[in-house]
Amino acid sequence: MKFIAWQMLTGDKAKYIGLIFAIAFSTFLMSHQISIFFGLMNRTASQ
């Protein structure tokens, strides 16, 4: 079953590259939003 799933994933090169790009881009967006959140929390913290 895993072999069939792997063949379906890597069989189409455009789909595979699009999937890798989407995962990388979503990871970048999540880390960016976390850094914005911590930056805001750092600025609004009382001295």
PQR file of N, CA, C, O and H, with PARSE charges and radii, in Angstrom:
ATOM      1  N   MET A   1       0.817  -1.192   0.000 -0.4000 1.5000
ATOM      2  CA  MET A   1       0.000   0.000   0.000 -0.0000 2.0000
ATOM      3  C   MET A   1       0.864   1.261   0.000  0.5500 1.7000
ATOM      4  O   MET A   1       0.565   2.223  -0.708 -0.5500 1.4000
ATOM      5  N   LYS A   2       1.935   1.253   0.794 -0.4000 1.5000
ATOM      6  CA  LYS A   2       2.824   2.415   0.823 -0.0000 2.0000
ATOM      7  C   LYS A   2       3.519   2.603  -0.524  0.5500 1.7000
ATOM      8  O   LYS A   2       3.777   3.731  -0.944 -0.5500 1.4000
ATOM      9  H   LYS A   2       2.178   0.472   1.369  0.4000 1.0000
ATOM     10  N   PHE A   3       3.819   1.493  -1.195 -0.4000 1.5000
ATOM     11  CA  PHE A   3       4.465   1.581  -2.502 -0.0000 2.0000
ATOM     12  C   PHE A   3       3.548   2.263  -3.507  0.5500 1.7000
ATOM     13  O   PHE A   3       3.998   3.091  -4.299 -0.5500 1.4000
ATOM     14  H   PHE A   3       3.609   0.577  -0.853  0.4000 1.0000
ATOM     15  N   ILE A   4       2.269   1.921  -3.479 -0.4000 1.5000
ATOM     16  CA  ILE A   4       1.304   2.541  -4.396 -0.0000 2.0000
ATOM     17  C   ILE A   4       1.174   4.033  -4.108  0.5500 1.7000
ATOM     18  O   ILE A   4       1.115   4.842  -5.034 -0.5500 1.4000
ATOM     19  H   ILE A   4       1.903   1.249  -2.836  0.4000 1.0000
ATOM     20  N   ALA A   5       1.129   4.401  -2.826 -0.4000 1.5000
ATOM     21  CA  ALA A   5       1.039   5.809  -2.456 -0.0000 2.0000
ATOM     22  C   ALA A   5       2.284   6.564  -2.916  0.5500 1.7000
ATOM     23  O   ALA A   5       2.185   7.687  -3.410 -0.5500 1.4000
ATOM     24  H   ALA A   5       1.177   3.743  -2.074  0.4000 1.0000
ATOM     25  N   TRP A   6       3.442   5.953  -2.756 -0.4000 1.5000
ATOM     26  CA  TRP A   6       4.685   6.598  -3.176 -0.0000 2.0000
ATOM     27  C   TRP A   6       4.723   6.779  -4.690  0.5500 1.7000
ATOM     28  O   TRP A   6       5.176   7.814  -5.180 -0.5500 1.4000
ATOM     29  H   TRP A   6       3.523   5.041  -2.355  0.4000 1.0000
ATOM     30  N   GLN A   7       4.253   5.786  -5.426 -0.4000 1.5000
ATOM     31  CA  GLN A   7       4.214   5.876  -6.884 -0.0000 2.0000
ATOM     32  C   GLN A   7       3.248   6.977  -7.336  0.5500 1.7000
ATOM     33  O   GLN A   7       3.533   7.694  -8.295 -0.5500 1.4000
ATOM     34  H   GLN A   7       3.886   4.946  -5.028  0.4000 1.0000
ATOM     35  N   MET A   8       2.116   7.110  -6.655 -0.4000 1.5000
ATOM     36  CA  MET A   8       1.160   8.151  -7.004 -0.0000 2.0000
ATOM     37  C   MET A   8       1.734   9.539  -6.715  0.5500 1.7000
ATOM     38  O   MET A   8       1.475  10.486  -7.458 -0.5500 1.4000
ATOM     39  H   MET A   8       1.885   6.527  -5.876  0.4000 1.0000
ATOM     40  N   LEU A   9       2.510   9.660  -5.640 -0.4000 1.5000
ATOM     41  CA  LEU A   9       3.078  10.947  -5.269 -0.0000 2.0000
ATOM     42  C   LEU A   9       4.194  11.354  -6.223  0.5500 1.7000
ATOM     43  O   LEU A   9       4.230  12.490  -6.694 -0.5500 1.4000
ATOM     44  H   LEU A   9       2.720   8.890  -5.036  0.4000 1.0000
ATOM     45  N   THR A  10       5.095  10.433  -6.505 -0.4000 1.5000
ATOM     46  CA  THR A  10       6.262  10.781  -7.318 -0.0000 2.0000
ATOM     47  C   THR A  10       6.047  10.530  -8.804  0.5500 1.7000
ATOM     48  O   THR A  10       6.931  10.830  -9.607 -0.5500 1.4000
ATOM     49  H   THR A  10       5.066   9.510  -6.122  0.4000 1.0000
ATOM     50  N   GLY A  11       4.922  10.002  -9.182 -0.4000 1.5000
ATOM     51  CA  GLY A  11       4.682   9.730 -10.600 -0.0000 2.0000
ATOM     52  C   GLY A  11       4.543  10.989 -11.430  0.5500 1.7000
ATOM     53  O   GLY A  11       4.982  11.026 -12.580 -0.5500 1.4000
ATOM     54  H   GLY A  11       4.204   9.759  -8.530  0.4000 1.0000
ATOM     55  N   ASP A  12       3.945  12.012 -10.868 -0.4000 1.5000
ATOM     56  CA  ASP A  12       3.755  13.278 -11.570 -0.0000 2.0000
ATOM     57  C   ASP A  12       4.727  14.294 -10.991  0.5500 1.7000
ATOM     58  O   ASP A  12       4.607  14.688  -9.831 -0.5500 1.4000
ATOM     59  H   ASP A  12       3.589  11.983  -9.934  0.4000 1.0000
ATOM     60  N   LYS A  13       5.693  14.718 -11.806 -0.4000 1.5000
ATOM     61  CA  LYS A  13       6.751  15.591 -11.312 -0.0000 2.0000
ATOM     62  C   LYS A  13       6.211  16.962 -10.899  0.5500 1.7000
ATOM     63  O   LYS A  13       6.666  17.519  -9.899 -0.5500 1.4000
ATOM     64  H   LYS A  13       5.791  14.398 -12.749  0.4000 1.0000
ATOM     65  N   ALA A  14       5.262  17.511 -11.638 -0.4000 1.5000
ATOM     66  CA  ALA A  14       4.713  18.827 -11.315 -0.0000 2.0000
ATOM     67  C   ALA A  14       3.962  18.789  -9.979  0.5500 1.7000
ATOM     68  O   ALA A  14       4.059  19.718  -9.177 -0.5500 1.4000
ATOM     69  H   ALA A  14       4.892  17.058 -12.449  0.4000 1.0000
ATOM     70  N   LYS A  15       3.222  17.714  -9.754 -0.4000 1.5000
ATOM     71  CA  LYS A  15       2.494  17.584  -8.488 -0.0000 2.0000
ATOM     72  C   LYS A  15       3.464  17.450  -7.320  0.5500 1.7000
ATOM     73  O   LYS A  15       3.225  18.011  -6.251 -0.5500 1.4000
ATOM     74  H   LYS A  15       3.144  16.959 -10.406  0.4000 1.0000
ATOM     75  N   TYR A  16       4.533  16.727  -7.509 -0.4000 1.5000
ATOM     76  CA  TYR A  16       5.531  16.525  -6.461 -0.0000 2.0000
ATOM     77  C   TYR A  16       6.231  17.843  -6.118  0.5500 1.7000
ATOM     78  O   TYR A  16       6.393  18.171  -4.943 -0.5500 1.4000
ATOM     79  H   TYR A  16       4.728  16.271  -8.377  0.4000 1.0000
ATOM     80  N   ILE A  17       6.642  18.589  -7.129 -0.4000 1.5000
ATOM     81  CA  ILE A  17       7.301  19.873  -6.894 -0.0000 2.0000
ATOM     82  C   ILE A  17       6.332  20.861  -6.254  0.5500 1.7000
ATOM     83  O   ILE A  17       6.720  21.614  -5.362 -0.5500 1.4000
ATOM     84  H   ILE A  17       6.510  18.322  -8.084  0.4000 1.0000
ATOM     85  N   GLY A  18       5.079  20.868  -6.697 -0.4000 1.5000
ATOM     86  CA  GLY A  18       4.076  21.741  -6.098 -0.0000 2.0000
ATOM     87  C   GLY A  18       3.830  21.406  -4.643  0.5500 1.7000
ATOM     88  O   GLY A  18       3.650  22.307  -3.824 -0.5500 1.4000
ATOM     89  H   GLY A  18       4.764  20.256  -7.422  0.4000 1.0000
ATOM     90  N   LEU A  19       3.819  20.135  -4.309 -0.4000 1.5000
ATOM     91  CA  LEU A  19       3.621  19.715  -2.920 -0.0000 2.0000
ATOM     92  C   LEU A  19       4.791  20.145  -2.038  0.5500 1.7000
ATOM     93  O   LEU A  19       4.583  20.639  -0.930 -0.5500 1.4000
ATOM     94  H   LEU A  19       3.965  19.403  -4.975  0.4000 1.0000
ATOM     95  N   ILE A  20       6.003  19.964  -2.518 -0.4000 1.5000
ATOM     96  CA  ILE A  20       7.186  20.374  -1.762 -0.0000 2.0000
ATOM     97  C   ILE A  20       7.192  21.891  -1.571  0.5500 1.7000
ATOM     98  O   ILE A  20       7.501  22.377  -0.483 -0.5500 1.4000
ATOM     99  H   ILE A  20       6.172  19.564  -3.419  0.4000 1.0000
ATOM    100  N   PHE A  21       6.852  22.640  -2.623 -0.4000 1.5000
ATOM    101  CA  PHE A  21       6.801  24.099  -2.521 -0.0000 2.0000
ATOM    102  C   PHE A  21       5.729  24.538  -1.532  0.5500 1.7000
ATOM    103  O   PHE A  21       5.959  25.451  -0.740 -0.5500 1.4000
ATOM    104  H   PHE A  21       6.600  22.245  -3.506  0.4000 1.0000
ATOM    105  N   ALA A  22       4.563  23.903  -1.566 -0.4000 1.5000
ATOM    106  CA  ALA A  22       3.471  24.270  -0.657 -0.0000 2.0000
ATOM    107  C   ALA A  22       3.844  23.994   0.795  0.5500 1.7000
ATOM    108  O   ALA A  22       3.539  24.802   1.672 -0.5500 1.4000
ATOM    109  H   ALA A  22       4.376  23.161  -2.210  0.4000 1.0000
ATOM    110  N   ILE A  23       4.494  22.876   1.059 -0.4000 1.5000
ATOM    111  CA  ILE A  23       4.913  22.565   2.429 -0.0000 2.0000
ATOM    112  C   ILE A  23       5.958  23.563   2.902  0.5500 1.7000
ATOM    113  O   ILE A  23       5.893  24.031   4.039 -0.5500 1.4000
ATOM    114  H   ILE A  23       4.742  22.219   0.347  0.4000 1.0000
ATOM    115  N   ALA A  24       6.920  23.896   2.049 -0.4000 1.5000
ATOM    116  CA  ALA A  24       7.956  24.853   2.435 -0.0000 2.0000
ATOM    117  C   ALA A  24       7.369  26.239   2.670  0.5500 1.7000
ATOM    118  O   ALA A  24       7.749  26.921   3.621 -0.5500 1.4000
ATOM    119  H   ALA A  24       6.972  23.516   1.126  0.4000 1.0000
ATOM    120  N   PHE A  25       6.453  26.654   1.816 -0.4000 1.5000
ATOM    121  CA  PHE A  25       5.861  27.981   1.948 -0.0000 2.0000
ATOM    122  C   PHE A  25       4.985  28.077   3.192  0.5500 1.7000
ATOM    123  O   PHE A  25       5.010  29.093   3.886 -0.5500 1.4000
ATOM    124  H   PHE A  25       6.144  26.100   1.043  0.4000 1.0000
ATOM    125  N   SER A  26       4.215  27.038   3.481 -0.4000 1.5000
ATOM    126  CA  SER A  26       3.376  27.075   4.676 -0.0000 2.0000
ATOM    127  C   SER A  26       4.229  27.050   5.949  0.5500 1.7000
ATOM    128  O   SER A  26       3.873  27.683   6.943 -0.5500 1.4000
ATOM    129  H   SER A  26       4.195  26.212   2.917  0.4000 1.0000
ATOM    130  N   THR A  27       5.341  26.328   5.924 -0.4000 1.5000
ATOM    131  CA  THR A  27       6.246  26.334   7.065 -0.0000 2.0000
ATOM    132  C   THR A  27       6.844  27.722   7.279  0.5500 1.7000
ATOM    133  O   THR A  27       6.962  28.191   8.411 -0.5500 1.4000
ATOM    134  H   THR A  27       5.629  25.814   5.117  0.4000 1.0000
ATOM    135  N   PHE A  28       7.218  28.371   6.179 -0.4000 1.5000
ATOM    136  CA  PHE A  28       7.740  29.732   6.276 -0.0000 2.0000
ATOM    137  C   PHE A  28       6.684  30.679   6.853  0.5500 1.7000
ATOM    138  O   PHE A  28       7.000  31.497   7.716 -0.5500 1.4000
ATOM    139  H   PHE A  28       7.122  27.991   5.259  0.4000 1.0000
ATOM    140  N   LEU A  29       5.458  30.580   6.397 -0.4000 1.5000
ATOM    141  CA  LEU A  29       4.406  31.463   6.898 -0.0000 2.0000
ATOM    142  C   LEU A  29       4.132  31.238   8.380  0.5500 1.7000
ATOM    143  O   LEU A  29       3.941  32.201   9.123 -0.5500 1.4000
ATOM    144  H   LEU A  29       5.201  29.915   5.696  0.4000 1.0000
ATOM    145  N   MET A  30       4.110  29.995   8.818 -0.4000 1.5000
ATOM    146  CA  MET A  30       3.870  29.718  10.231 -0.0000 2.0000
ATOM    147  C   MET A  30       4.995  30.273  11.101  0.5500 1.7000
ATOM    148  O   MET A  30       4.727  30.866  12.146 -0.5500 1.4000
ATOM    149  H   MET A  30       4.264  29.213   8.215  0.4000 1.0000
ATOM    150  N   SER A  31       6.237  30.090  10.691 -0.4000 1.5000
ATOM    151  CA  SER A  31       7.349  30.606  11.490 -0.0000 2.0000
ATOM    152  C   SER A  31       7.353  32.134  11.483  0.5500 1.7000
ATOM    153  O   SER A  31       7.720  32.755  12.480 -0.5500 1.4000
ATOM    154  H   SER A  31       6.454  29.608   9.842  0.4000 1.0000
ATOM    155  N   HIS A  32       6.954  32.733  10.386 -0.4000 1.5000
ATOM    156  CA  HIS A  32       6.901  34.191  10.312 -0.0000 2.0000
ATOM    157  C   HIS A  32       5.818  34.731  11.239  0.5500 1.7000
ATOM    158  O   HIS A  32       6.043  35.722  11.935 -0.5500 1.4000
ATOM    159  H   HIS A  32       6.656  32.228   9.576  0.4000 1.0000
ATOM    160  N   GLN A  33       4.664  34.108  11.260 -0.4000 1.5000
ATOM    161  CA  GLN A  33       3.587  34.563  12.139 -0.0000 2.0000
ATOM    162  C   GLN A  33       3.954  34.388  13.611  0.5500 1.7000
ATOM    163  O   GLN A  33       3.598  35.222  14.443 -0.5500 1.4000
ATOM    164  H   GLN A  33       4.481  33.303  10.695  0.4000 1.0000
ATOM    165  N   ILE A  34       4.654  33.321  13.931 -0.4000 1.5000
ATOM    166  CA  ILE A  34       5.095  33.112  15.315 -0.0000 2.0000
ATOM    167  C   ILE A  34       6.077  34.201  15.724  0.5500 1.7000
ATOM    168  O   ILE A  34       6.009  34.708  16.843 -0.5500 1.4000
ATOM    169  H   ILE A  34       4.943  32.642  13.256  0.4000 1.0000
ATOM    170  N   SER A  35       6.986  34.564  14.829 -0.4000 1.5000
ATOM    171  CA  SER A  35       7.950  35.616  15.166 -0.0000 2.0000
ATOM    172  C   SER A  35       7.257  36.962  15.312  0.5500 1.7000
ATOM    173  O   SER A  35       7.645  37.754  16.171 -0.5500 1.4000
ATOM    174  H   SER A  35       7.041  34.152  13.919  0.4000 1.0000
ATOM    175  N   ILE A  36       6.244  37.242  14.502 -0.4000 1.5000
ATOM    176  CA  ILE A  36       5.472  38.481  14.664 -0.0000 2.0000
ATOM    177  C   ILE A  36       4.764  38.484  16.007  0.5500 1.7000
ATOM    178  O   ILE A  36       4.771  39.500  16.703 -0.5500 1.4000
ATOM    179  H   ILE A  36       5.929  36.598  13.805  0.4000 1.0000
ATOM    180  N   PHE A  37       4.162  37.384  16.380 -0.4000 1.5000
ATOM    181  CA  PHE A  37       3.456  37.300  17.652 -0.0000 2.0000
ATOM    182  C   PHE A  37       4.393  37.539  18.825  0.5500 1.7000
ATOM    183  O   PHE A  37       4.075  38.318  19.723 -0.5500 1.4000
ATOM    184  H   PHE A  37       4.157  36.559  15.814  0.4000 1.0000
ATOM    185  N   PHE A  38       5.546  36.877  18.827 -0.4000 1.5000
ATOM    186  CA  PHE A  38       6.487  37.061  19.926 -0.0000 2.0000
ATOM    187  C   PHE A  38       7.062  38.471  19.937  0.5500 1.7000
ATOM    188  O   PHE A  38       7.345  39.007  21.009 -0.5500 1.4000
ATOM    189  H   PHE A  38       5.804  36.244  18.097  0.4000 1.0000
ATOM    190  N   GLY A  39       7.240  39.077  18.781 -0.4000 1.5000
ATOM    191  CA  GLY A  39       7.699  40.455  18.724 -0.0000 2.0000
ATOM    192  C   GLY A  39       6.688  41.410  19.336  0.5500 1.7000
ATOM    193  O   GLY A  39       7.054  42.324  20.074 -0.5500 1.4000
ATOM    194  H   GLY A  39       7.010  38.642  17.911  0.4000 1.0000
ATOM    195  N   LEU A  40       5.410  41.193  19.024 -0.4000 1.5000
ATOM    196  CA  LEU A  40       4.367  42.029  19.623 -0.0000 2.0000
ATOM    197  C   LEU A  40       4.278  41.814  21.127  0.5500 1.7000
ATOM    198  O   LEU A  40       4.122  42.775  21.880 -0.5500 1.4000
ATOM    199  H   LEU A  40       5.113  40.450  18.424  0.4000 1.0000
ATOM    200  N   MET A  41       4.375  40.580  21.567 -0.4000 1.5000
ATOM    201  CA  MET A  41       4.320  40.305  23.008 -0.0000 2.0000
ATOM    202  C   MET A  41       5.519  40.917  23.727  0.5500 1.7000
ATOM    203  O   MET A  41       5.400  41.370  24.866 -0.5500 1.4000
ATOM    204  H   MET A  41       4.501  39.799  20.955  0.4000 1.0000
ATOM    205  N   ASN A  42       6.662  40.929  23.066 -0.4000 1.5000
ATOM    206  CA  ASN A  42       7.853  41.516  23.669 -0.0000 2.0000
ATOM    207  C   ASN A  42       7.714  43.035  23.793  0.5500 1.7000
ATOM    208  O   ASN A  42       8.142  43.612  24.793 -0.5500 1.4000
ATOM    209  H   ASN A  42       6.758  40.562  22.141  0.4000 1.0000
ATOM    210  N   ARG A  43       7.126  43.682  22.800 -0.4000 1.5000
ATOM    211  CA  ARG A  43       6.951  45.140  22.840 -0.0000 2.0000
ATOM    212  C   ARG A  43       5.883  45.562  23.840  0.5500 1.7000
ATOM    213  O   ARG A  43       5.998  46.626  24.448 -0.5500 1.4000
ATOM    214  H   ARG A  43       6.778  43.214  21.988  0.4000 1.0000
ATOM    215  N   THR A  44       4.842  44.743  24.021 -0.4000 1.5000
ATOM    216  CA  THR A  44       3.744  45.160  24.893 -0.0000 2.0000
ATOM    217  C   THR A  44       3.936  44.730  26.337  0.5500 1.7000
ATOM    218  O   THR A  44       3.110  45.063  27.186 -0.5500 1.4000
ATOM    219  H   THR A  44       4.749  43.879  23.526  0.4000 1.0000
ATOM    220  N   ALA A  45       4.984  44.012  26.634 -0.4000 1.5000
ATOM    221  CA  ALA A  45       5.218  43.580  28.011 -0.0000 2.0000
ATOM    222  C   ALA A  45       5.601  44.784  28.867  0.5500 1.7000
ATOM    223  O   ALA A  45       6.308  45.684  28.414 -0.5500 1.4000
ATOM    224  H   ALA A  45       5.655  43.741  25.944  0.4000 1.0000
ATOM    225  N   SER A  46       5.128  44.784  30.096 -0.4000 1.5000
ATOM    226  CA  SER A  46       5.450  45.898  31.000 -0.0000 2.0000
ATOM    227  C   SER A  46       6.889  45.745  31.489  0.5500 1.7000
ATOM    228  O   SER A  46       7.425  44.643  31.610 -0.5500 1.4000
ATOM    229  H   SER A  46       4.553  44.053  30.464  0.4000 1.0000
ATOM    230  N   GLN A  47       7.470  46.871  31.757 -0.4000 1.5000
ATOM    231  CA  GLN A  47       8.877  46.890  32.183 -0.0000 2.0000
ATOM    232  C   GLN A  47       9.019  46.371  33.596  0.5500 1.7000
ATOM    233  O   GLN A  47      10.130  46.313  34.123 -0.5500 1.4000
ATOM    234  H   GLN A  47       7.035  47.766  31.659  0.4000 1.0000
TER
END
